[in-house]
C-alpha cells in the first residue's frame, strides 16, 4: 500500500549519471575516459559505453559550445530535460522494458529513433521512468503454466520488477496512473523533468496524464514510431505519447521529433507507413496559440464517458464536475456549440443540441457492413451477447458447435433491416460493449523480433548479446508476480501467429474494429457537422494502491468505453480539467462463499485537502485534423487554467530563495 505524505514518488528507475546508468558497466566500469583505463574485469563493451557522455556532461558540453545563444532552429530542444518510459531504447542507459532481465549488455547499441531525434536537437536525455513492466505484461495466452499465487489486488501497481512502484504526487497513497507509463506522468508533474515520452496500448499515456494533471499529445497510430526500438504490449495499438505541463510544450516536442528528410517514418516500425496527408504540413506548435473564442466551432460531447450507473457513487464526483466544466468553459465562456450524444443512463441537457445520429444509431448502420461478426459474439456465459439478434434470427451457428436463434429471419436479412433502421438495434450495441477483443498472439512475434534486432545491432559492432529470444528472456528474468512468470512461460510456448482455428482471431478483430471505430467517428462528425469530439478520460479517481478495484472497471479500473480512442488509433489530446476533493473508494468484502475477497462499492465519502485529485478532458478528431483539435485544446487550457502543481512537489526554487 502507499505511504501517506511520503515525500517521495519513485518516478525514475535509471538516471543518466556516470557509474549509475548501467549494471553491465556500473561504477568504475563506466570511468570517464580522462581518468585512465578501465579496471580489470570490465566487460569489453564498457570501453565503448564510457565514451558516451552522461546527462550532466552532455549539458556541460552544450553550455560550453553554445551558452545562452544556441541555434534554436537546429536545436529546438536545447537544454530540455527528458525522461523516457523504460522500453524506449537509449544507448546510454539501461533499457529492459521495466523488467528484471539479465542482458549481457543491458543498454542497446542504438537509440530509438525518437530518442535520437531529441538528442540531435539539444535535449538532455536524463532518465528512464518507472513503468509497469512490459507495458502491462501483455496478458496471458493460456497454456500449461499456472501461477502458484496471485496478489488479491494489483490496483495502482504500475509496477516494475526492476524499478518498483510509483506514487501519485497529489496523494502518495494512491495510484500514479491507470496505465503503465506512470513514471512519465509523475516525473513531469513533480518537476523532475520537463517532458517525458510514454507509450500507450490502451490507457498508458492518457492514464498517467490524467492522474498527474499534465498535458498529453497522443498522435494517431503510428504517426510516431514506438515498436521500431522498444518492446510494446500489443503492436496493433502501441503508440508513443508526449507528456508535458502545457499543450504548447508538447506540440513543440512533436515538431522536434520530425526528421527534416524522412519525416516521422521509421523503417523499423511498419505502422509508421501512414498516409502523408495525415501529417500536418505546418508546425504543430503553430496551432497552440490560445484563442479567447471558439465561436463557430461545433464540439461533440461523448456522454458515454460520463455515465453514472445506479449505485455508482465512485463515478459521481468526477462525472458531475466534468459535465459542468464542459458546459461552463467550452460552451458558455469560449462560445463553442456543444452537441451531446445520448445514452439510456444519461439525462439529456435541454440547453444542448442532440446528436443525430449518435454513436448508437451510427453503430447500427455500420456494424452490418464493417464488422457483422460482432452480432454473433458470445458472452462469458457462452450465451449470445446481443440477445435481440439471437431472438430474431433462425437457428444459426454462432461459433463452432454453438447454435442459437429462436426467430425466423436469416442473419443477413437482419443486417439489412438493422442498417436501414427498420428494426431497433440490440440494447447493448454501444461503444462500450464492442471494445472487447480476443488476445492476439503477436506479443510472441514482437518480443523475438526486438531481441533479435538488439543482438544483431551489437553483433555489427563486434559484441555478443546472448539474450536473443523469449526462452532466453524467461531464463534470465525475475517477476514481481507469479502470474507474470506463468504468462511469460506461456508466451514462450506460442508457435502460431494465429489464434486456434475455428475460433475468434485477435489480429483480425483489431484491424476490423479499428476500421469500424474510425468510420463510426466520421459518421457522427460528418452528419452532425462537428469539428471535434470531447470526452472525460475516466470518471474514476486515482485509486488506493493495493486497494479494491471499481466493480464496474475490472481489476485495473478501466471501463470498456475508454478503449475507443486506442482501439481506433486516433489522435487524442488530454488537458487537465479540475480536481475533486470528495471521492468514494470501493472496499473489499468477503465473497458469499467465504473463499475470497471481492470489490464492492462504498457510499462512504473520503475528503481530501485541496486541490484534491485531478481529472482531465480528452479531445479528438480524425488524422489530419490535429490542427483543429490543438486549437480547441489550447483555448480550453488557457480559458480554464485548471492545472495546480502538486503542493508537496511544487516548483523548484533558486538556491538564493532558500536562504
C-alpha positions in Angstrom: 0.0 0.0 0.0 1.0 3.6 -0.4 2.6 5.7 2.4 0.7 9.0 3.3 2.7 12.2 2.8 5.7 10.0 1.7 7.7 12.9 0.4 9.0 10.7 -2.4 7.5 9.3 -5.6 9.7 6.7 -7.1 9.2 8.1 -10.6 12.6 7.4 -12.2 14.2 4.0 -12.4 17.6 4.9 -14.0 19.4 8.2 -14.1 21.8 9.0 -16.8 24.7 9.6 -14.4 28.1 8.0 -15.0 28.5 4.9 -12.9 24.8 4.6 -12.2 23.3 4.3 -15.6 24.1 0.7 -16.3 24.5 -2.6 -14.4 26.8 -4.1 -17.1 29.1 -1.0 -16.8 28.4 0.1 -13.3 30.6 2.1 -11.0 34.3 2.1 -12.1 33.4 0.2 -15.3 31.9 3.5 -16.5 35.0 5.5 -15.5 35.4 8.7 -17.6 38.0 8.2 -20.4 40.0 11.1 -19.0 40.6 9.2 -15.8 42.6 6.4 -17.3 41.9 2.8 -18.3 39.1 0.6 -17.0 39.9 -1.7 -14.1 40.5 -5.4 -14.6 37.3 -7.4 -15.2 35.4 -4.7 -17.0 33.3 -6.1 -19.9 34.9 -5.1 -23.2 31.7 -3.3 -24.2 32.3 -0.8 -21.4 35.1 0.8 -23.3 32.6 1.7 -25.9 30.0 2.7 -23.4 32.1 5.1 -21.3 32.8 7.2 -24.4 29.2 8.3 -24.2 28.7 11.4 -22.0 26.2 11.2 -19.2 23.4 13.8 -18.9 25.4 16.3 -16.8 28.4 16.0 -19.1 26.3 16.5 -22.2 24.7 19.6 -20.6 28.1 21.0 -19.9 29.2 20.3 -23.5 26.2 22.2 -24.8 26.8 25.1 -22.4 30.5 25.3 -23.4 29.6 25.2 -27.1 26.5 27.5 -27.2 25.9 29.1 -23.8 22.7 31.1 -23.9 22.8 31.7 -27.7 22.0 28.3 -29.3 20.7 28.0 -32.8 17.1 27.0 -31.9 16.2 26.3 -35.5 18.7 23.4 -35.5 18.4 22.6 -31.7 14.8 23.4 -30.7 15.1 21.1 -27.7 18.2 22.8 -26.4 18.6 22.1 -22.7 15.1 20.5 -22.3 15.3 17.7 -19.8 13.5 14.4 -20.7 12.6 11.2 -19.2 11.5 8.2 -21.2 9.4 5.2 -20.4 11.9 2.4 -19.9 11.1 0.4 -23.1 12.4 3.2 -25.4 15.9 2.2 -26.4 18.5 4.6 -25.1 22.1 3.8 -25.9 23.5 5.4 -22.8 21.1 3.9 -20.2 19.9 0.5 -19.1 16.9 -0.5 -21.2 14.8 -3.5 -20.3 11.1 -2.5 -20.7 10.7 -2.3 -16.9 11.7 -5.9 -16.5 14.3 -7.5 -14.3 16.1 -9.3 -17.1 19.8 -10.1 -17.1 21.0 -9.0 -20.6 24.7 -9.5 -21.3 24.7 -5.8 -22.3 21.9 -4.0 -20.5 21.9 -1.0 -22.8 21.1 -1.2 -26.6 23.6 -0.4 -29.3 21.4 2.4 -30.8 18.8 4.9 -29.7 15.1 4.6 -30.5 14.5 6.9 -33.5 12.6 9.4 -31.3 15.4 9.5 -28.7 17.9 10.0 -31.5 15.9 13.0 -32.9 15.7 14.6 -29.5 19.3 14.0 -28.7 20.4 15.5 -32.0 18.3 18.6 -31.3 19.8 19.5 -28.0 17.7 17.6 -25.5 19.1 16.3 -22.2 18.4 12.5 -22.1 18.2 12.4 -18.3 16.3 9.3 -17.1 14.2 6.2 -17.7 10.9 6.4 -16.0 9.4 3.6 -13.9 6.6 1.8 -15.7 4.6 -1.4 -15.5 7.0 -4.0 -16.8 6.4 -4.8 -20.5 3.7 -2.1 -20.7 1.2 -4.0 -18.6 2.6 -7.6 -19.1 0.6 -8.2 -22.3 -1.9 -10.7 -20.9 -1.7 -14.5 -20.8 -2.2 -16.5 -24.0 -3.1 -19.6 -21.9 -1.2 -22.8 -21.6 0.1 -25.3 -19.1 1.8 -22.8 -16.9 -0.3 -21.5 -14.0 0.6 -19.1 -11.2 1.2 -20.6 -7.8 -0.2 -17.5 -6.1 -1.8 -14.2 -7.2 -2.0 -11.0 -5.2 -5.5 -10.1 -4.2 -5.1 -6.6 -5.6 -2.8 -5.1 -8.2 -4.6 -1.8 -8.3 -2.2 1.1 -8.5 0.6 -1.3 -9.3 2.2 0.4 -12.3 4.9 -1.9 -11.1 8.3 -2.9 -12.4 10.3 -5.9 -11.1 13.3 -3.6 -11.5 12.1 -0.2 -10.5 9.3 -0.8 -8.1 6.0 1.1 -7.9 5.5 4.9 -8.2 3.1 7.0 -6.2 0.7 9.9 -7.1 2.1 13.3 -6.3 -1.3 14.6 -5.2 -1.8 11.8 -2.7 1.1 9.3 -2.2 -1.3 6.6 -1.0 -2.9 6.5 -4.5 -2.1 5.2 -7.9 0.1 7.2 -10.2 -1.8 6.0 -13.3 -4.4 3.8 -14.9 -1.9 2.5 -17.5 1.8 1.7 -17.5 3.6 5.0 -18.2 3.2 6.1 -14.7 6.7 7.4 -14.0 6.5 9.5 -17.1 3.4 11.3 -15.8 4.8 11.6 -12.3 8.2 12.9 -13.4 6.6 15.7 -15.4 4.0 16.7 -12.8 6.6 16.8 -10.0 9.1 18.9 -11.9 11.7 16.1 -12.1 11.8 16.6 -15.9 10.3 19.0 -18.3 8.9 16.4 -20.8 8.5 12.6 -21.0 7.9 10.2 -23.8 5.5 7.5 -22.8 3.8 4.6 -24.6 0.1 3.7 -24.7 -1.5 0.5 -25.7 -5.0 1.2 -24.3 -4.5 3.5 -21.3 -0.8 4.0 -20.7 -0.3 7.7 -21.5 -3.8 9.1 -21.0 -3.9 7.5 -17.6 -0.7 9.0 -16.3 -1.5 12.4 -17.8 -4.9 12.3 -16.1 -3.7 11.1 -12.7 -0.9 13.6 -12.6 -2.6 16.6 -14.2 -0.3 17.1 -17.2 -1.0 17.7 -20.9 -0.7 15.0 -23.5 -0.5 14.6 -27.2 -1.0 11.0 -28.3 -0.7 11.0 -32.1 -2.6 8.7 -34.3 -1.3 5.1 -34.9 1.5 5.3 -35.8 2.5 8.8 -36.8 5.3 8.4 -34.3 7.3 5.2 -34.1 7.3 3.1 -31.0 7.7 -0.6 -31.9 10.8 0.2 -34.0 13.0 0.3 -31.0 11.1 -0.8 -28.0 9.2 -3.7 -26.5 5.4 -3.0 -26.6 2.4 -4.9 -25.4 0.2 -5.1 -28.5 1.8 -4.0 -31.7 -1.6 -3.1 -33.2 -2.3 -0.5 -30.6 1.1 0.6 -29.1 1.8 4.3 -29.6 4.2 7.0 -28.4 2.8 9.9 -26.5 4.3 13.2 -25.3 3.6 14.3 -21.7 4.4 17.9 -20.7 3.0 20.5 -18.4 1.4 22.5 -21.2 0.0 21.6 -24.6 2.2 24.1 -26.3 5.3 22.4 -24.9 4.1 19.0 -26.1 3.4 20.4 -29.6 7.0 21.8 -29.8 8.3 18.4 -28.9 6.1 16.8 -31.6 7.6 19.2 -34.2 11.2 18.4 -33.0 10.6 14.6 -33.4 10.2 15.1 -37.1 13.3 14.3 -39.2 13.9 17.0 -41.9 14.3 14.4 -44.6 12.3 11.3 -43.6 9.6 13.0 -41.6 8.2 10.7 -38.9 8.8 7.5 -40.8 10.8 4.7 -39.1 11.7 1.7 -41.4 11.8 -0.5 -38.3 8.2 0.2 -37.4 5.8 -0.8 -40.3 3.0 1.1 -38.7 4.6 4.4 -39.5 3.6 3.9 -43.1 0.7 6.4 -42.5 -0.8 8.5 -45.4 1.2 11.6 -45.8 -1.9 13.7 -45.7 -2.4 12.6 -42.1 0.6 14.6 -41.1 0.3 18.4 -40.9 2.5 20.4 -43.3 2.8 23.3 -40.8 4.3 23.1 -37.4 2.0 21.6 -34.7 3.1 24.3 -32.3 1.7 27.0 -34.5 -1.8 25.5 -33.7 -1.5 26.1 -30.0 -1.7 29.8 -29.7 -4.6 30.3 -27.3 -7.8 31.8 -28.7 -10.2 33.6 -26.5 -13.2 32.4 -28.5 -14.3 29.1 -30.1 -17.4 30.6 -31.6 -18.4 28.8 -34.8 -16.7 25.6 -33.6 -19.0 22.6 -33.1 -17.8 20.0 -30.5 -19.4 16.7 -29.9 -19.7 15.7 -26.3 -19.3 11.9 -25.7 -21.7 11.4 -22.8 -20.9 7.7 -22.7 -17.7 8.7 -20.8 -19.7 10.4 -18.0 -22.3 7.8 -17.1 -23.3 7.2 -13.5 -24.9 3.9 -13.1 -27.4 3.2 -10.3 -25.4 2.8 -7.0 -22.3 4.1 -8.7 -21.1 6.7 -6.2 -17.5 6.3 -7.3 -18.1 7.9 -10.7 -20.4 10.7 -9.4 -18.0 13.4 -8.3 -15.8 13.5 -11.4 -18.6 12.8 -13.9 -20.7 15.6 -12.5 -17.8 18.0 -12.4 -16.7 17.2 -15.9 -20.2 17.8 -17.4 -20.3 21.1 -15.6 -16.8 22.1 -16.8 -17.6 21.3 -20.4 -20.7 23.4 -20.4 -19.3 26.3 -18.5 -15.9 26.7 -20.2 -16.2 25.2 -23.7 -19.8 26.3 -24.1 -20.5 29.4 -22.1 -17.1 31.0 -21.8 -15.5 30.1 -25.1 -18.7 30.0 -27.1 -18.4 26.6 -28.8 -21.6 24.9 -29.9 -21.9 21.7 -27.9 -23.7 18.7 -29.4 -24.2 15.8 -27.0 -24.6 12.1 -27.6 -27.3 10.1 -25.8 -27.4 7.0 -23.6 -30.3 5.4 -21.6 -28.3 6.3 -18.5 -27.8 9.9 -19.4 -30.4 12.6 -18.7 -30.1 14.9 -21.7 -29.2 18.6 -21.2 -32.1 20.6 -22.7 -29.7 23.5 -23.4 -27.6 21.5 -25.8 -28.2 20.2 -29.3 -28.6 16.5 -29.6 -26.5 14.3 -31.9 -28.4 12.8 -34.8 -27.1 10.2 -35.5 -25.4 9.5 -32.2 -23.0 6.6 -31.6 -25.7 4.0 -31.1 -27.5 4.9 -34.2 -24.4 5.1 -36.3 -23.2 1.7 -35.0 -26.5 0.1 -36.2 -25.8 1.4 -39.7 -22.1 0.4 -39.7 -21.8 -2.9 -37.9 -23.6 -4.9 -40.6 -21.1 -3.6 -43.2 -17.8 -3.4 -41.4 -17.9 -6.0 -38.6 -21.0 -8.2 -38.7 -19.1 -10.8 -36.7 -19.9 -8.6 -33.6 -23.5 -9.7 -33.7 -22.6 -13.3 -33.3 -20.4 -12.8 -30.2 -20.9 -15.0 -27.1 -20.6 -13.7 -23.6 -18.5 -15.2 -20.8 -21.5 -17.4 -20.0 -21.4 -18.9 -23.5 -24.7 -17.3 -24.5 -25.3 -14.7 -27.2 -24.1 -11.3 -26.2 -26.8 -9.5 -28.3 -30.0 -11.2 -27.2 -32.3 -9.3 -29.5 -30.3 -10.6 -32.5 -30.5 -14.2 -31.3 -34.2 -13.8 -30.8 -34.8 -12.5 -34.3 -32.7 -14.9 -36.4 -33.4 -18.6 -37.2 -31.2 -21.2 -35.7 -27.7 -20.4 -36.7 -24.2 -21.5 -35.8 -22.7 -18.5 -33.8 -19.4 -20.3 -33.1 -18.2 -23.8 -33.9 -20.8 -26.2 -32.4 -22.8 -23.3 -30.8 -26.2 -22.9 -32.4 -28.6 -20.2 -31.3 -31.6 -18.4 -32.7 -35.3 -18.6 -32.0 -36.7 -16.3 -34.7 -37.4 -16.6 -38.4 -35.0 -14.1 -40.1 -31.8 -15.0 -41.9 -28.9 -13.3 -40.2 -28.0 -11.4 -43.4 -31.6 -10.1 -43.7 -31.4 -8.9 -40.1 -28.3 -7.0 -41.0 -30.2 -5.3 -43.9 -33.1 -4.3 -41.6 -30.7 -3.1 -38.9 -28.6 -1.0 -41.3 -31.7 0.6 -42.8 -33.2 1.4 -39.4 -36.2 -0.7 -39.8 -35.6 -2.7 -36.6 -34.3 -1.4 -33.3 -30.7 -2.3 -32.5 -29.8 -4.5 -29.6 -30.0 -2.6 -26.3 -26.3 -3.2 -25.6 -24.9 -2.4 -29.1 -22.9 0.5 -27.8 -19.4 1.9 -27.8 -18.5 0.1 -24.5 -19.7 -3.4 -25.5 -17.9 -3.6 -28.8 -14.4 -2.8 -27.4 -13.6 -6.3 -26.1 -11.1 -8.3 -28.3 -9.6 -11.7 -28.4 -6.0 -11.7 -27.3 -3.7 -11.7 -30.4 -0.6 -13.9 -30.5 1.6 -11.0 -31.7 3.5 -10.4 -28.5 5.4 -13.6 -29.1 6.4 -12.3 -32.6 7.2 -8.8 -31.4 9.4 -9.8 -28.4 11.5 -12.2 -30.5 11.8 -9.6 -33.3 13.0 -6.9 -30.8 15.5 -9.2 -29.0 17.0 -10.5 -32.3 17.4 -7.0 -33.6 19.0 -5.8 -30.5 21.5 -8.7 -30.6 22.2 -8.1 -34.3 22.9 -4.4 -33.6 25.6 -5.4 -31.1 27.0 -8.1 -33.4 27.6 -5.5 -36.1 29.7 -3.6 -33.5 31.7 -6.6 -32.5 29.9 -7.5 -29.3 27.8 -10.5 -28.3 24.3 -10.3 -26.7 23.0 -13.8 -25.8 19.5 -12.8 -24.8 18.0 -13.3 -28.2 14.6 -14.8 -27.8 11.7 -15.5 -25.4 13.3 -18.6 -24.0 16.4 -16.7 -23.0 14.3 -13.8 -21.7 12.5 -16.1 -19.4 15.6 -18.0 -18.3 17.2 -14.7 -17.2 14.2 -12.9 -15.7 12.6 -12.4 -12.3 9.0 -11.3 -11.9 7.3 -9.4 -9.1 4.1 -11.5 -9.6 4.0 -15.2 -10.3 1.1 -14.6 -12.7 3.7 -12.6 -14.8 6.1 -15.5 -14.7 3.4 -18.0 -15.8 2.1 -15.8 -18.6 5.6 -15.3 -20.0 6.3 -19.0 -20.0 3.0 -19.5 -21.9 4.1 -16.8 -24.4 7.4 -18.7 -24.9 5.4 -21.7 -25.9 3.3 -19.9 -28.6 4.3 -21.2 -32.1 1.4 -19.9 -34.3 0.7 -16.2 -35.0 -3.0 -17.2 -35.4 -5.4 -18.0 -32.6 -6.8 -21.6 -32.7 -8.5 -22.2 -35.9 -12.3 -22.1 -35.8 -12.3 -19.5 -33.0 -12.0 -15.8 -32.8 -8.9 -14.3 -34.3 -7.2 -11.5 -32.4 -5.4 -9.9 -35.3 -8.5 -9.8 -37.5 -10.6 -8.3 -34.7 -8.1 -5.5 -34.1 -8.0 -4.5 -37.8 -11.7 -4.7 -38.3 -12.5 -2.9 -35.0 -10.1 0.0 -36.0 -11.9 0.4 -39.3 -15.3 0.3 -37.7 -14.4 2.8 -35.0 -12.8 5.3 -37.4 -15.9 5.1 -39.6 -18.1 5.5 -36.6 -16.3 8.7 -35.5 -16.5 10.1 -39.1 -20.2 9.3 -39.5 -21.0 11.1 -36.2 -18.7 14.0 -37.1 -19.9 14.5 -40.7 -23.6 14.1 -40.2 -23.6 16.4 -37.1 -21.2 18.9 -38.8 -18.7 18.6 -35.9 -15.2 19.9 -35.8 -14.0 17.6 -33.0 -15.1 15.5 -30.1 -14.6 15.8 -26.3 -14.9 13.2 -23.6 -14.0 12.7 -20.0 -10.9 10.5 -19.7 -12.3 8.5 -16.7 -15.0 9.1 -14.1 -12.9 7.2 -11.5 -10.4 9.0 -9.2 -6.8 7.7 -8.7 -7.4 4.6 -6.6 -5.7 3.4 -3.4 -2.5 1.5 -4.1 -3.3 -2.1 -3.3 -7.0 -1.3 -2.6 -10.2 -2.6 -4.0 -10.9 -2.0 -7.7 -14.0 -0.4 -9.1 -16.6 -3.3 -9.6 -17.5 -1.8 -13.0 -14.0 -1.2 -14.1 -12.4 -4.6 -13.6 -9.2 -5.3 -11.7 -7.4 -2.4 -13.4 -10.3 0.2 -13.1 -10.6 0.6 -16.9 -14.2 0.9 -18.2 -14.5 -0.5 -21.7 -15.7 2.6 -23.4 -12.4 4.3 -22.6 -10.7 1.9 -25.1 -12.4 3.6 -28.0 -9.6 6.0 -28.9 -6.8 3.5 -28.5 -8.6 0.7 -30.4 -9.3 3.3 -33.2 -5.8 4.6 -33.2 -6.9 8.2 -33.3 -5.1 11.3 -32.1 -6.1 12.2 -28.6 -5.1 15.4 -26.7 -5.6 15.5 -23.0 -5.8 18.6 -20.8 -6.2 18.9 -17.0 -9.8 19.9 -16.3 -10.0 20.2 -12.5 -10.0 18.4 -9.2 -12.4 16.7 -6.8 -12.0 16.8 -3.0 -14.6 14.1 -2.3 -14.3 10.5 -3.6 -15.9 7.2 -2.9 -13.3 4.4 -2.7 -14.6 0.8 -3.2 -13.8 -1.7 -0.4 -13.1 -5.4 0.0 -15.8 -7.7 1.2 -15.8 -11.5 1.8 -17.4 -13.4 -1.1 -20.7 -15.1 -0.4 -18.9 -18.5 -0.4 -16.3 -17.1 2.0 -13.4 -18.2 -0.2 -12.1 -14.9 -1.4 -12.3 -11.1 -1.1 -14.3 -9.2 -3.8 -14.6 -5.5 -4.5 -17.8 -3.8 -3.6 -19.0 -0.2 -4.0 -19.0 2.2 -1.0 -21.1 5.2 -0.3 -18.7 6.4 2.4 -17.0 9.6 1.3 -13.3 10.3 1.6 -12.5 14.0 1.9 -9.1 15.2 0.6 -7.3 18.5 1.1 -7.2 21.0 -1.8 -6.6 20.8 -4.6 -7.8 17.2 -4.4 -7.5 14.6 -7.1 -7.2 15.5 -10.8 -9.4 14.7 -13.8 -8.9 15.5 -17.5 -10.8 16.1 -20.7 -9.7 14.4 -24.0 -10.2 16.0 -27.4 -10.0 14.1 -30.6 -10.8 14.2 -34.4 -9.7 12.2 -37.4 -6.0 12.1 -38.6 -5.0 15.2 -40.4 -7.3 17.4 -38.3 -4.9 17.8 -35.4 -4.6 21.5 -36.0 -8.3 21.9 -35.2 -8.1 19.8 -32.1 -4.9 21.6 -30.9 -6.6 24.9 -31.3 -9.6 23.8 -29.2 -7.4 22.2 -26.6 -5.1 25.2 -26.3 -8.1 27.5 -26.0 -9.6 25.3 -23.3 -6.3 25.1 -21.4 -5.9 28.9 -21.5 -9.5 29.6 -20.7 -9.8 27.2 -17.8 -6.3 27.3 -16.2 -7.2 24.3 -14.2 -3.8 22.8 -13.5 -2.4 23.2 -10.0 1.1 21.8 -9.2 1.0 19.1 -6.6 1.6 21.1 -3.3 4.1 18.6 -1.9 6.1 18.6 -5.2 5.8 22.1 -6.4 8.1 24.4 -8.5 11.8 24.3 -7.7 13.3 27.4 -6.1 16.6 29.0 -6.9 19.1 28.4 -4.1 19.1 32.1 -3.3 15.4 31.9 -2.5 16.1 29.2 0.1 18.4 31.3 2.3 
